[in-house]
Amino acid sequence: MKTVTLPGEYKSLEKISNIVVQAAREAGLNDLDTYEVDLAVDEACCNIIDHAYGGEGLGEMQCSVEVSDDKLTVVLKDHGRPFDPAQVPEPELNLPIEKVKRRGVGFFLMRKIMDELHYKHSPEGDNILVLIKHK
């Protein structure tokens, strides 16, 4: 397992992306799956910055990647505000594009892209998001 801890800033996203893409390739994921995992992790990290911390530079993000025989697992951890995924509403995708809200589609996208998505708030106060893509 490879783990990095970086500032909760947008400039950290490139380093996280590089780690995720490398792990996806090591896991044998095809180009589309690699792109999708990278997109989901990027969206999750943006949510950490924007929603858990309420802005840049207010906390750290930890990203761990693990390659196994049958899957790629990405674990994101932060110390920001907790959230309840069940409270994230489904976006209204049947509206004309100009009426679709600009925000609120990210978590829906992560759920659709990844094979498994698990969230918990630990007793120590950590938000832990686990994203899994099977081969």
MOJORA-V754807 format. One record per pair of residues at least 4 apart in sequence whose ideal C-beta (glycine too) atoms are under 6 Angstrom apart, sorted by the first residue. I is the first residue (numbers start at 1). J is the second residue. Records with the same first field share a line. If there is no record, write none. Layout:
BEGIN
I=J + J
END
This chain:
BEGIN
1=64 + 66
2=65
3=64
4=63
5=60 + 62
6=12 + 61
7=12
8=49 + 53 + 59 + 60 + 61
9=56 + 57
13=17 + 42 + 45
16=45 + 63
17=38
19=65
20=38 + 41
21=34 + 38
23=65 + 67 + 72
24=29 + 34 + 37 + 72
26=67
27=67 + 72
28=135
29=33 + 34
36=113
37=133
40=110 + 113 + 114 + 131
41=74
43=106 + 110
44=76 + 129
45=61
46=50
47=51
48=52 + 61 + 78
49=53 + 56
52=78 + 80 + 81 + 127
53=58 + 59 + 80
59=79 + 80
61=78
62=77
63=76
64=75
65=74
66=73
67=72
70=135
71=132 + 134
72=133
73=132
74=131
75=130
76=129
77=126 + 128
78=127
82=121 + 127
85=119
88=107
91=104 + 105 + 108
95=99 + 100
105=109
110=114 + 117
111=117
114=131 + 133
115=132 + 133 + 134
116=132
117=131
118=130
119=129
120=128
121=127
122=126
END
